[in-house]
Amino acid sequence: MSHRDAIDAIARPDRRGFLQGMVGAGAFLLGVRAGVIAAPEPQPGAADADADFSPNVWLAIDRDDTVKIIAHRSEMGTGIRTVLPLVVADELGCDRARVQVVQAIGDEKYGSQDTDGSRSIRRFYEPMRIAGATAALMLRRAAAAKWGVPVGETRVTDHRVEHPKSKRKASFGALAADAAKQPIPKADELEFRKPAERRFVGHDAPLEDIRGIVTGAAQFGGDVRRPGMRFAMVARPPVLGQRPKTVNDAAARKVKGVLDVIRVPPFEGVHAFQPLGGVAVIAEDTWSALQGRRMLEVTWSDSPHAALDDAALSDRLAKIVEAPGRVLRTRGDVDGALKGAAKTIEATYRTARLAHASMEPPVATAEWKGEACTVWAPTQNPQAARDEVARLCGIPKAAVTVNVTLLGGGFGRKSKPDFVAEAAWLARKVGAPVQVVWTREDDIRHDYYHAPAAVHLKAGLDAKQAPVAWLQRSAFPTITSTFAPGANQPSPMELGLGFTDVPWVVPHLRAEGGEVENHARIGWYRAVCNVWHAFAVHGFADELAHAAGADPVAFLRDLIGPKRLVDPTKEGCEYPNYGEPLAKYPIDTGRLRRALDAAADGIGWGRATPKGTGLGIAVHRSFLTYVAAACEVEVSREGAVRIPRFVIAADCGLAVNPDRVRAQMEGSVVFGVSLALHSAVTFTGGQAGQSNFHDYRVARLTDAPNAIDVRLVGDGENLPTGVGEPGVPPVAPAIANAIFAATGKRVRELPLTGADLSWS
């Protein structure tokens, strides 16, 4: 978005009654709208000073010198509640101690609030800069008019406007009322700070909420308390689509503290974000609700989804990808090149179903006053929560207020507001505030799962052991089935996550997709389809290197080829590029190689390692960011895996807060270790076979790398891109490749649980 596009949408919203009570009379209030945003985000129309508009960035300066900046995205550990406001504060010239971050409620006037897809920084960095620069210029103009000096002789620094020649200065608060009367600057009038002048952007900054988090004062979803509040736990159908046939609640009602037992209506049609339904136990406290639920005797109806068996599904997916599928992208003559190849190699990679398993399971609180509902929830998508509450309860959206608490992890699960709607419906039924609490067992057995997948690859090497043909096929239940009944074909968005955008320079390349039905709730998960696509593509690249007798890093460099921009759309591919234009965010193989070389250098690639110890590497572009992962793995003779060291090199363009980028990359490594070594949900008879961390394993202290070295390799000249998700995809293939180097055993299925990695 250009400065002109954004500045055209700036207006003073106090005339329209927005944010009443946020600031005192005479204060300066500014709204900035982020222009037209590409799908799947909302696309608000143009606006001017005399028309209604939908601002999604807010800035207010009060007379007491407080600068209030709205955080319209959800905080779940990424630091976005800190980073975006600091972009404003930097351009404005604030003293951070006098900046107050205000969490936005769910409302379309802020633009998209769906905090997923690693989009927050790339979509709102520029609008935040514009907000700060606009306010700074209006303050300078107010000061210049007051002092009778040229605006060009003024400057903004340390929460005040100064005129160095006369040594006059005035605080933001003293100028706020006059600044509010200034005309909105034109785009070409704005002045932005040079990189050397930035105090926050590009520098490490602590989290806005860090003190509250470490002292326990910060409010997460489960911390909400309302007068007269009740607690609810719901017995949900073990198989998707089941309904309670009979309910014997006599024993449950006898549990001390239990107040009522209520049937929750089942979802109708496609489940989407609807609650699953079931039987709710209402109690004075969570313990009583839990004990009451255990005493329920419920029989469930039949469901067509009861036939789901993940072992059989995995075999079915493997068979699907072994046969030709729908062509998604093609270059050259793959079949002819394979026939003429000196050597062909093929393999099928599989990944398991995964649960989000965030540390804080879903929880939400709702309260009714008349026909208006207020909820408090750790939601990634407050607007979707608002929509679903309004739909389920049959009230206007304007009657729903969604307050966003801190999230104890999200990974995509908490962008689905079924648990929020549950709380709203039950609170209305009970006639008192209700907090719905999900246990860990609820969370794992009733998730919006990351689907299982299979990817088949076949390649040909010529007489010089160079790759001349690359064929790949992918099959998995599609997320689209969550919203469209019977959908069995992945969307271009899903296929564009590490599959149709393979950057190899191989002269003959084809990508194909298969179709498969779905029988469980599916939702986006950290890195989404990049998880299985990166595992397969980069595991297979390592296989080819060894088949060619080549060093894996040198082979990867040759696969990537010379510095160039890759455009899959020129090869018949519908490629969304994470919702951004390729011209603005191209697939740049030069940046991919730079990340690869940095990771290889960091791990000491090429050094000799003893038997049972190996080095592995993978490099992947996702969410417009380039990440290479390299690790050292030790495998005992009995097959136990230990990871002494992990290096991750990331090019995310301008690192707005390097500390948060490093933290997200470190977290991505641990997350990737979990899904590589242990994590899997297995359905049998339509039911999840896991329930808690004893059988749905995530990385423990002994699994995590002894050391994680994060290297930021961006030059700061490129636009900022995502960091929450792109660190995950290359982790598992790097581990698998290192295991092969250590033991000679190739890993083609995740997780590694049950694999025989022993060696002698």
JOPEUR-V199032 format. One record per residue. N is the residue number from 1. RES is the residue in one small letter. D_CENTER is the distance of its C-alpha to the mean C-alpha in Angstrom with 1 decimal. Layout:
n: {N:N}
res: {RES:RES}
d_center: {D_CENTER:D_CENTER}
//
This chain:
n: {1:2:3:4:5:6:7:8:9:10:11:12:13:14:15:16:17:18:19:20:21:22:23:24:25:26:27:28:29:30:31:32:33:34:35:36:37:38:39:40:41:42:43:44:45:46:47:48:49:50:51:52:53:54:55:56:57:58:59:60:61:62:63:64:65:66:67:68:69:70:71:72:73:74:75:76:77:78:79:80:81:82:83:84:85:86:87:88:89:90:91:92:93:94:95:96:97:98:99:100:101:102:103:104:105:106:107:108:109:110:111:112:113:114:115:116:117:118:119:120:121:122:123:124:125:126:127:128:129:130:131:132:133:134:135:136:137:138:139:140:141:142:143:144:145:146:147:148:149:150:151:152:153:154:155:156:157:158:159:160:161:162:163:164:165:166:167:168:169:170:171:172:173:174:175:176:177:178:179:180:181:182:183:184:185:186:187:188:189:190:191:192:193:194:195:196:197:198:199:200:201:202:203:204:205:206:207:208:209:210:211:212:213:214:215:216:217:218:219:220:221:222:223:224:225:226:227:228:229:230:231:232:233:234:235:236:237:238:239:240:241:242:243:244:245:246:247:248:249:250:251:252:253:254:255:256:257:258:259:260:261:262:263:264:265:266:267:268:269:270:271:272:273:274:275:276:277:278:279:280:281:282:283:284:285:286:287:288:289:290:291:292:293:294:295:296:297:298:299:300:301:302:303:304:305:306:307:308:309:310:311:312:313:314:315:316:317:318:319:320:321:322:323:324:325:326:327:328:329:330:331:332:333:334:335:336:337:338:339:340:341:342:343:344:345:346:347:348:349:350:351:352:353:354:355:356:357:358:359:360:361:362:363:364:365:366:367:368:369:370:371:372:373:374:375:376:377:378:379:380:381:382:383:384:385:386:387:388:389:390:391:392:393:394:395:396:397:398:399:400:401:402:403:404:405:406:407:408:409:410:411:412:413:414:415:416:417:418:419:420:421:422:423:424:425:426:427:428:429:430:431:432:433:434:435:436:437:438:439:440:441:442:443:444:445:446:447:448:449:450:451:452:453:454:455:456:457:458:459:460:461:462:463:464:465:466:467:468:469:470:471:472:473:474:475:476:477:478:479:480:481:482:483:484:485:486:487:488:489:490:491:492:493:494:495:496:497:498:499:500:501:502:503:504:505:506:507:508:509:510:511:512:513:514:515:516:517:518:519:520:521:522:523:524:525:526:527:528:529:530:531:532:533:534:535:536:537:538:539:540:541:542:543:544:545:546:547:548:549:550:551:552:553:554:555:556:557:558:559:560:561:562:563:564:565:566:567:568:569:570:571:572:573:574:575:576:577:578:579:580:581:582:583:584:585:586:587:588:589:590:591:592:593:594:595:596:597:598:599:600:601:602:603:604:605:606:607:608:609:610:611:612:613:614:615:616:617:618:619:620:621:622:623:624:625:626:627:628:629:630:631:632:633:634:635:636:637:638:639:640:641:642:643:644:645:646:647:648:649:650:651:652:653:654:655:656:657:658:659:660:661:662:663:664:665:666:667:668:669:670:671:672:673:674:675:676:677:678:679:680:681:682:683:684:685:686:687:688:689:690:691:692:693:694:695:696:697:698:699:700:701:702:703:704:705:706:707:708:709:710:711:712:713:714:715:716:717:718:719:720:721:722:723:724:725:726:727:728:729:730:731:732:733:734:735:736:737:738:739:740:741:742:743:744:745:746:747:748:749:750:751:752:753:754:755:756:757:758:759:760}
res: {m:s:h:r:d:a:i:d:a:i:a:r:p:d:r:r:g:f:l:q:g:m:v:g:a:g:a:f:l:l:g:v:r:a:g:v:i:a:a:p:e:p:q:p:g:a:a:d:a:d:a:d:f:s:p:n:v:w:l:a:i:d:r:d:d:t:v:k:i:i:a:h:r:s:e:m:g:t:g:i:r:t:v:l:p:l:v:v:a:d:e:l:g:c:d:r:a:r:v:q:v:v:q:a:i:g:d:e:k:y:g:s:q:d:t:d:g:s:r:s:i:r:r:f:y:e:p:m:r:i:a:g:a:t:a:a:l:m:l:r:r:a:a:a:a:k:w:g:v:p:v:g:e:t:r:v:t:d:h:r:v:e:h:p:k:s:k:r:k:a:s:f:g:a:l:a:a:d:a:a:k:q:p:i:p:k:a:d:e:l:e:f:r:k:p:a:e:r:r:f:v:g:h:d:a:p:l:e:d:i:r:g:i:v:t:g:a:a:q:f:g:g:d:v:r:r:p:g:m:r:f:a:m:v:a:r:p:p:v:l:g:q:r:p:k:t:v:n:d:a:a:a:r:k:v:k:g:v:l:d:v:i:r:v:p:p:f:e:g:v:h:a:f:q:p:l:g:g:v:a:v:i:a:e:d:t:w:s:a:l:q:g:r:r:m:l:e:v:t:w:s:d:s:p:h:a:a:l:d:d:a:a:l:s:d:r:l:a:k:i:v:e:a:p:g:r:v:l:r:t:r:g:d:v:d:g:a:l:k:g:a:a:k:t:i:e:a:t:y:r:t:a:r:l:a:h:a:s:m:e:p:p:v:a:t:a:e:w:k:g:e:a:c:t:v:w:a:p:t:q:n:p:q:a:a:r:d:e:v:a:r:l:c:g:i:p:k:a:a:v:t:v:n:v:t:l:l:g:g:g:f:g:r:k:s:k:p:d:f:v:a:e:a:a:w:l:a:r:k:v:g:a:p:v:q:v:v:w:t:r:e:d:d:i:r:h:d:y:y:h:a:p:a:a:v:h:l:k:a:g:l:d:a:k:q:a:p:v:a:w:l:q:r:s:a:f:p:t:i:t:s:t:f:a:p:g:a:n:q:p:s:p:m:e:l:g:l:g:f:t:d:v:p:w:v:v:p:h:l:r:a:e:g:g:e:v:e:n:h:a:r:i:g:w:y:r:a:v:c:n:v:w:h:a:f:a:v:h:g:f:a:d:e:l:a:h:a:a:g:a:d:p:v:a:f:l:r:d:l:i:g:p:k:r:l:v:d:p:t:k:e:g:c:e:y:p:n:y:g:e:p:l:a:k:y:p:i:d:t:g:r:l:r:r:a:l:d:a:a:a:d:g:i:g:w:g:r:a:t:p:k:g:t:g:l:g:i:a:v:h:r:s:f:l:t:y:v:a:a:a:c:e:v:e:v:s:r:e:g:a:v:r:i:p:r:f:v:i:a:a:d:c:g:l:a:v:n:p:d:r:v:r:a:q:m:e:g:s:v:v:f:g:v:s:l:a:l:h:s:a:v:t:f:t:g:g:q:a:g:q:s:n:f:h:d:y:r:v:a:r:l:t:d:a:p:n:a:i:d:v:r:l:v:g:d:g:e:n:l:p:t:g:v:g:e:p:g:v:p:p:v:a:p:a:i:a:n:a:i:f:a:a:t:g:k:r:v:r:e:l:p:l:t:g:a:d:l:s:w:s}
d_center: {22.0:25.4:26.9:29.3:26.8:25.2:28.5:30.0:27.7:28.6:30.9:32.1:30.9:33.3:35.8:33.6:33.2:29.4:28.4:32.0:32.6:29.9:32.6:36.3:38.9:39.4:35.9:33.9:30.9:28.8:26.1:24.3:22.7:20.2:22.4:21.7:18.1:17.6:16.5:14.4:14.4:17.7:20.6:23.0:26.4:28.5:29.9:32.9:34.5:36.5:33.9:31.2:27.8:24.1:23.1:19.5:20.5:23.3:25.7:28.8:31.6:33.9:37.6:37.1:35.0:31.6:28.8:26.3:22.9:20.6:16.9:15.5:11.8:10.9:11.3:9.9:11.1:9.3:12.5:11.6:14.6:16.7:15.8:16.1:19.3:20.7:20.5:22.8:24.9:25.5:26.9:28.8:30.3:29.5:30.5:27.2:29.4:30.2:26.7:25.4:21.8:21.9:19.0:19.0:19.7:18.3:20.2:20.1:22.1:19.0:17.5:14.0:12.4:9.4:6.7:3.7:4.4:5.1:8.0:9.5:11.8:12.9:13.6:15.3:16.8:19.9:20.6:20.4:22.8:25.0:25.1:26.3:28.7:30.1:30.8:32.4:34.7:35.8:36.6:38.6:40.5:41.3:42.6:44.5:46.2:47.2:48.7:50.1:48.5:46.6:42.8:42.5:44.2:41.6:38.4:35.6:34.9:34.3:33.8:37.1:38.8:41.6:44.6:45.7:49.1:50.3:48.1:47.0:43.6:41.9:38.9:36.1:37.3:40.8:39.8:37.2:39.7:41.2:37.9:36.9:40.0:39.2:38.3:34.8:34.9:34.7:32.0:34.4:35.6:32.4:32.5:29.4:29.6:30.1:27.8:30.7:30.9:27.4:27.3:23.6:21.7:21.7:22.9:21.6:21.2:20.9:18.4:19.9:19.7:20.8:24.4:23.6:21.2:23.8:26.7:25.2:25.6:22.0:21.3:18.7:18.9:21.8:23.7:24.6:28.3:30.5:34.3:35.5:32.1:32.1:29.7:28.7:27.7:27.5:28.9:26.8:28.1:27.6:27.4:25.3:27.8:30.5:32.4:34.6:38.2:39.9:39.0:41.3:40.2:43.6:42.6:39.3:41.1:43.5:40.8:41.4:38.9:37.9:38.6:37.8:36.3:34.7:33.7:30.3:30.6:28.8:26.4:28.2:27.5:24.0:21.9:18.7:17.7:21.2:22.2:23.8:27.1:29.5:31.7:30.8:32.8:33.3:34.5:35.3:32.8:30.1:32.5:35.0:32.3:31.2:34.9:35.7:33.1:34.4:37.8:36.9:38.5:36.6:37.3:34.9:35.6:35.1:32.0:31.6:28.4:30.6:31.3:27.8:28.4:25.7:28.4:30.0:26.8:26.0:29.5:29.3:26.2:28.1:31.1:29.2:27.9:31.4:32.8:32.4:29.6:28.7:28.7:25.6:26.6:29.9:31.8:35.5:37.2:35.2:37.8:40.6:39.0:38.3:41.9:43.2:41.0:42.9:40.3:37.5:34.7:32.4:30.0:27.6:24.4:22.9:19.8:19.8:18.0:15.4:14.5:11.5:14.2:12.6:15.6:16.1:16.7:16.5:19.2:20.5:23.7:25.7:29.0:31.3:34.0:36.0:33.9:31.0:28.0:25.9:22.9:21.0:17.7:14.5:12.5:9.2:11.4:14.9:16.4:15.8:17.2:20.1:20.7:20.8:23.1:25.4:25.6:26.3:28.7:30.4:30.2:29.3:25.8:27.6:28.8:25.3:23.9:20.4:20.1:16.8:17.2:15.2:12.8:13.7:10.3:7.9:5.6:5.7:9.5:10.2:9.4:12.6:15.5:18.2:18.9:19.4:21.8:23.6:24.4:25.6:27.9:29.3:30.0:32.0:33.8:34.7:35.7:34.0:30.6:28.7:25.8:24.3:23.3:21.5:22.8:21.0:23.1:21.9:18.3:18.9:21.6:19.9:16.2:14.3:14.5:13.1:16.3:18.9:19.9:22.8:23.2:26.8:27.8:31.3:32.6:36.0:37.5:40.7:43.8:42.3:39.2:37.0:34.4:35.7:33.7:30.3:29.5:26.2:25.5:22.4:22.4:20.0:19.8:17.8:15.1:17.6:20.0:18.0:19.3:22.4:25.1:26.2:23.5:23.9:22.8:19.3:18.2:18.3:14.6:14.2:17.1:16.0:13.2:15.6:18.7:20.5:19.6:21.4:23.1:26.3:29.6:31.4:34.0:33.5:30.1:29.0:25.8:26.3:24.4:25.7:25.7:25.2:25.3:23.0:24.1:21.2:18.2:15.2:11.6:8.3:7.3:5.4:6.9:8.7:12.3:12.2:12.9:16.3:17.1:16.9:18.8:21.5:21.9:22.0:24.0:26.4:26.8:27.9:30.3:31.8:32.3:34.3:36.2:37.2:38.3:36.0:34.0:30.3:29.2:32.1:31.4:27.7:29.1:31.5:28.9:26.8:30.0:31.1:29.0:28.2:25.7:24.7:24.7:24.0:25.3:28.8:28.8:28.4:24.6:22.6:19.6:17.0:15.6:12.1:14.1:16.1:19.8:20.8:23.5:21.2:18.6:20.8:20.4:22.5:24.1:25.6:22.3:21.4:24.8:24.6:21.5:23.4:26.6:25.0:23.6:26.9:28.9:27.0:27.6:31.2:31.0:34.5:35.9:37.8:36.4:38.5:38.3:35.5:33.3:31.2:28.8:25.9:23.7:21.0:19.4:16.7:15.2:11.6:9.6:13.1:13.3:16.0:15.8:18.8:19.2:22.7:24.1:27.4:27.9:31.0:32.1:35.0:37.9:36.8:33.3:31.3:28.4:27.9:25.7:27.7:25.5:22.3:21.8:18.7:19.3:16.7:17.5:14.9:17.9:18.8:17.2:17.3:17.3:18.1:18.0:14.4:13.6:15.9:14.5:11.0:12.9:15.2:12.6:11.3:15.0:15.6:12.8:14.2:17.6:17.0:16.2:19.0:21.7:21.4:18.8:20.0:20.7:23.9:25.2:29.0:30.9:27.7:26.7:24.1:26.2:24.1:23.9:23.0:22.3:25.9:25.1:21.3:21.2:18.5:19.5:22.4:24.1:26.3:23.6:21.6:23.0:25.8:24.6:21.4:22.3:19.6:21.1:19.8:21.8:20.9:24.0:22.5:24.1:21.1:18.6:15.5:12.4:8.9:8.8:5.8:5.6:9.1:11.1:10.8:12.8:16.1:16.5:18.1:20.3:21.5:22.6:24.2:26.1:27.2:28.5:30.5:31.9:33.0:34.4:34.9:32.9:30.2:27.0:25.9:24.3:21.5:21.7:24.8:26.3:29.8:30.0:33.3:32.7:36.1:38.3:41.9}
//
